[in-house]
Amino acid sequence: MRCQPYRDNPVYIWLKNKQICLLCDEPADGATPLCSACEGELPWLGGHCQVCALPLPGADLTCGECLRRPPAFARVEAPWRYSFPLDSLVTRFKHQARWPLGRLLATLLSHHLQHAFGEDLPRPELLLAVPLSARRLRQRGFNQAQMLADWLAASLQLPVQRHWLQRPHDSAHQQELDAAARKRNLRQAFALHPAAELEGRHVALVDDVLTTGATAEAVARLLRKAGAARVDVYCLARTPKPGDN
């Protein structure tokens, strides 16, 4: 005779090592809570710039902007284009605190990076997350980039420095600005902790989405100026050019 009512809830499913897809609630096929059908519908990046990951018609190409003005970072790694349904998943994680979705996306990003390391991508020595200002952090309650960096650090067995990179000044939301305004908005927006040790080191910067690349460029320039030998950027998605579907 049972002393407790039978409940087939997520706790018991987890203990039985069964996973339910977070997107469609159907049984997942593997160890991650994502079924193969939903995984196949994600907007995988495909052909892209080999420097900034801008979506392009073919592989092994470099976009005109990177050719004209090479960025301070060496390479952007992103599994997806920032389009439906990936954009809604990132929004739910970032603005609605749906942390399981963020953890799922971080796991898939980790798989992408492990494959890239097996090809030709050098492993960094440590991870840094794009910081939020103190006011923005209080409003949101968490830094989604730092959460992604922490999950990646555990999965990839890399150290993460949580306090080396800082954002002492609050600024306007980048989403509200065009490309030129984004660059102006980020002037002197970031700073390094006095204890940061970057001389000769290869570091990777973690963020959720790369749009114009202005944030990544501003931080990479700061890190390179402080002596970093190489800066890569790891993010969930790369935004295509306006009108490029």
PLY file of the C-alpha trace (Angstrom):
ply
format ascii 1.0
element vertex 245
property float x
property float y
property float z
element edge 244
property int vertex1
property int vertex2
end_header
0.00 0.00 0.00
1.34 3.44 -0.97
1.80 5.95 1.82
2.10 8.78 -0.73
-0.14 9.49 -3.73
1.39 8.62 -7.08
2.73 11.69 -8.86
4.46 11.52 -12.21
6.01 14.95 -11.81
9.35 16.33 -13.09
11.21 15.28 -9.94
10.40 11.61 -10.45
11.01 11.84 -14.20
14.43 13.37 -13.51
15.28 10.59 -11.07
14.41 8.06 -13.77
16.73 9.94 -16.17
13.88 10.82 -18.51
13.82 14.21 -20.20
10.89 16.21 -21.53
11.47 18.72 -24.34
11.27 22.25 -22.94
9.83 23.54 -26.20
7.03 21.10 -27.03
6.62 18.97 -23.86
7.15 15.77 -25.84
9.70 13.14 -24.68
13.25 14.18 -25.54
15.49 11.84 -27.49
18.74 12.26 -25.56
20.32 13.62 -22.42
19.24 17.24 -23.02
15.61 18.43 -22.60
15.13 19.00 -26.34
13.59 16.65 -28.89
15.20 16.12 -32.30
12.26 17.77 -34.11
12.58 21.03 -32.13
16.35 20.96 -32.41
16.07 20.67 -36.18
13.77 23.71 -36.32
16.30 26.00 -34.63
17.84 28.54 -37.05
21.33 27.05 -37.37
23.83 29.59 -38.61
25.08 27.94 -41.81
27.38 30.06 -44.01
28.89 33.01 -42.16
31.83 35.38 -41.91
34.78 33.48 -40.47
35.62 36.46 -38.24
32.39 38.06 -36.96
29.94 35.21 -37.81
27.66 37.50 -39.87
25.38 35.20 -41.92
26.65 34.98 -45.51
25.66 32.95 -48.58
28.64 30.59 -48.31
31.28 29.17 -46.00
34.92 30.25 -45.48
34.12 33.87 -46.39
34.99 37.15 -44.69
32.46 39.98 -44.71
33.32 43.37 -46.21
33.32 45.15 -42.84
35.88 42.75 -41.33
38.06 43.10 -44.43
37.91 46.90 -44.33
38.30 47.24 -40.58
39.47 44.06 -38.81
37.94 43.90 -35.32
39.88 43.63 -32.08
38.47 40.15 -31.46
39.83 37.19 -33.44
36.68 35.13 -33.97
33.02 34.90 -33.06
31.50 31.49 -32.38
27.69 31.22 -32.46
25.52 28.21 -33.31
22.44 30.12 -34.54
21.03 33.08 -36.41
18.97 35.38 -34.23
15.59 34.58 -35.71
12.46 32.59 -34.84
12.16 30.53 -32.69
15.61 31.11 -31.18
14.88 34.82 -30.61
11.85 34.01 -28.47
13.84 31.49 -26.40
16.56 34.06 -25.68
13.92 36.68 -24.78
12.19 34.31 -22.37
15.51 33.49 -20.72
16.75 37.09 -20.61
13.61 39.06 -19.77
11.32 36.48 -18.14
13.94 34.62 -16.05
13.24 31.31 -17.75
16.56 29.91 -16.56
15.99 26.30 -17.76
15.86 27.65 -21.32
19.13 29.47 -20.76
20.72 26.33 -19.36
19.54 24.34 -22.37
20.94 26.91 -24.82
24.24 27.01 -22.89
24.49 23.22 -23.14
23.97 23.33 -26.91
26.50 26.16 -27.21
28.96 24.03 -25.25
28.46 21.17 -27.72
29.09 23.60 -30.58
32.30 24.85 -28.96
33.59 21.36 -28.19
33.16 20.49 -31.86
34.95 23.72 -32.85
37.83 22.90 -30.49
38.10 19.54 -32.21
38.49 21.31 -35.54
40.73 24.40 -35.51
39.48 26.70 -32.74
42.12 27.24 -30.01
40.86 26.74 -26.45
40.95 29.93 -24.37
42.62 30.13 -20.99
39.59 31.66 -19.29
36.09 33.06 -19.83
34.75 36.54 -19.16
31.11 37.65 -19.35
29.86 40.96 -20.69
28.91 42.78 -17.47
25.80 44.77 -16.57
25.85 48.07 -14.74
24.87 47.94 -11.06
21.51 49.61 -11.76
20.66 47.28 -14.64
21.67 44.27 -12.56
19.37 45.36 -9.73
16.48 45.83 -12.16
16.86 42.47 -13.87
18.09 40.50 -10.88
20.69 38.53 -12.83
23.21 38.88 -15.66
22.29 36.43 -18.41
25.79 36.61 -19.92
27.36 35.70 -16.58
24.99 32.76 -16.19
25.94 31.52 -19.65
29.64 31.94 -18.83
29.27 30.00 -15.57
27.47 27.13 -17.29
30.04 27.06 -20.10
32.92 27.14 -17.64
31.59 24.07 -15.85
30.88 22.18 -19.08
34.14 23.07 -20.85
36.26 22.86 -17.70
37.56 26.39 -18.08
38.03 29.01 -15.36
35.74 32.03 -15.35
36.68 35.38 -13.85
33.51 37.01 -12.58
34.91 40.39 -11.46
37.73 41.26 -13.85
35.44 42.96 -16.36
33.20 45.75 -15.04
30.62 48.24 -16.29
30.88 51.22 -13.95
28.55 53.53 -15.92
24.93 52.96 -16.86
24.07 53.65 -20.50
21.10 53.47 -22.83
19.82 50.08 -23.95
21.78 48.97 -27.01
18.59 47.56 -28.60
17.21 51.10 -28.87
20.16 52.44 -30.92
21.46 52.19 -34.47
24.99 51.00 -35.24
26.67 54.42 -34.97
24.86 55.27 -31.75
25.79 51.90 -30.27
29.48 52.70 -30.73
29.10 56.15 -29.13
27.07 54.66 -26.30
29.87 52.26 -25.39
32.71 54.76 -25.14
34.36 54.22 -21.76
31.44 51.98 -20.74
33.70 49.13 -19.57
36.62 48.92 -17.17
38.96 46.31 -15.73
39.44 45.41 -12.09
42.96 46.30 -10.85
43.58 42.61 -10.11
42.89 41.51 -13.70
45.87 39.65 -15.17
45.56 39.61 -18.95
49.10 39.97 -20.24
49.72 37.41 -22.99
46.52 35.47 -22.28
43.89 34.06 -24.63
40.43 34.90 -23.29
36.88 34.34 -24.54
34.09 36.86 -24.01
30.59 35.41 -23.43
27.35 37.20 -24.35
23.85 36.16 -25.40
23.48 37.77 -28.85
25.88 39.63 -31.15
24.04 42.29 -33.18
26.33 44.97 -34.61
29.37 43.76 -32.70
29.84 47.14 -30.99
29.84 45.69 -27.47
32.23 42.87 -28.39
34.53 45.34 -30.15
34.58 47.76 -27.20
35.39 45.01 -24.70
37.92 43.30 -26.97
39.79 46.59 -27.46
39.91 47.08 -23.70
41.22 43.55 -23.16
43.81 43.81 -25.93
44.98 47.17 -24.57
45.46 45.46 -21.20
47.75 42.89 -22.84
45.46 40.03 -23.89
47.07 38.11 -26.75
43.75 36.97 -28.27
40.07 37.61 -27.62
37.33 35.35 -28.99
33.59 35.89 -28.59
31.15 33.10 -27.69
27.44 33.85 -28.02
24.17 32.05 -28.63
23.20 33.82 -31.85
24.31 36.28 -34.51
21.90 38.82 -35.88
21.74 38.98 -39.71
21.77 42.25 -41.61
18.39 44.04 -41.80
16.32 42.52 -44.59
18.46 39.39 -44.74
16.21 36.49 -43.91
0 1
1 2
2 3
3 4
4 5
5 6
6 7
7 8
8 9
9 10
10 11
11 12
12 13
13 14
14 15
15 16
16 17
17 18
18 19
19 20
20 21
21 22
22 23
23 24
24 25
25 26
26 27
27 28
28 29
29 30
30 31
31 32
32 33
33 34
34 35
35 36
36 37
37 38
38 39
39 40
40 41
41 42
42 43
43 44
44 45
45 46
46 47
47 48
48 49
49 50
50 51
51 52
52 53
53 54
54 55
55 56
56 57
57 58
58 59
59 60
60 61
61 62
62 63
63 64
64 65
65 66
66 67
67 68
68 69
69 70
70 71
71 72
72 73
73 74
74 75
75 76
76 77
77 78
78 79
79 80
80 81
81 82
82 83
83 84
84 85
85 86
86 87
87 88
88 89
89 90
90 91
91 92
92 93
93 94
94 95
95 96
96 97
97 98
98 99
99 100
100 101
101 102
102 103
103 104
104 105
105 106
106 107
107 108
108 109
109 110
110 111
111 112
112 113
113 114
114 115
115 116
116 117
117 118
118 119
119 120
120 121
121 122
122 123
123 124
124 125
125 126
126 127
127 128
128 129
129 130
130 131
131 132
132 133
133 134
134 135
135 136
136 137
137 138
138 139
139 140
140 141
141 142
142 143
143 144
144 145
145 146
146 147
147 148
148 149
149 150
150 151
151 152
152 153
153 154
154 155
155 156
156 157
157 158
158 159
159 160
160 161
161 162
162 163
163 164
164 165
165 166
166 167
167 168
168 169
169 170
170 171
171 172
172 173
173 174
174 175
175 176
176 177
177 178
178 179
179 180
180 181
181 182
182 183
183 184
184 185
185 186
186 187
187 188
188 189
189 190
190 191
191 192
192 193
193 194
194 195
195 196
196 197
197 198
198 199
199 200
200 201
201 202
202 203
203 204
204 205
205 206
206 207
207 208
208 209
209 210
210 211
211 212
212 213
213 214
214 215
215 216
216 217
217 218
218 219
219 220
220 221
221 222
222 223
223 224
224 225
225 226
226 227
227 228
228 229
229 230
230 231
231 232
232 233
233 234
234 235
235 236
236 237
237 238
238 239
239 240
240 241
241 242
242 243
243 244
